[in-house]
Amino acid sequence: MNLHWVRIIAMFSVAYWCLIPLTPSDASMLSGRDWQAFPPAAKRFYMRGLLDGYKSVDGAAQAAPFLPFPASLVAAARTCLYQQRMTDFYLALLVDRYLKTHPAAIRETLPTIAVTAMSEDCG
């Protein structure tokens, strides 16, 4: 078996054992402390799901502007996701950097940390 397939299998194994058992409500309750324990591949998988969720929120906010979506979330989604084409890898780096510069944020939930980190980076 070549090394490429071994890496792909290992990556999906990490996703299965780290993230698949989480329901969406469980995943949204993870904290910065939990984030620091994730291996790099799990961080990227988590951020991919978060970015997909932000795109869904933005699409829903455009389709139904009367729904109460947080303005900061919608603004961060539009600026970071569409104008700057943010990736899961870059967002994981932003969250790591944010937690290093704001150690008190370790108690916050990951979605809150990610939105704050995106807002600081994208303006």
Secondary structure, 3 states (H helix, E strand, C coil): CCHHHHHHHHHHHHHHHHCCCCCHHHHHCCEHHHHHHCCHHHHHHHHHHHHHHHHHHHHHHHHCCCCCCCHHHHHHHHHHHHHCCCCHHHHHHHHHHHHHHCHHHHHCEHHHHHHHHHHHHHC
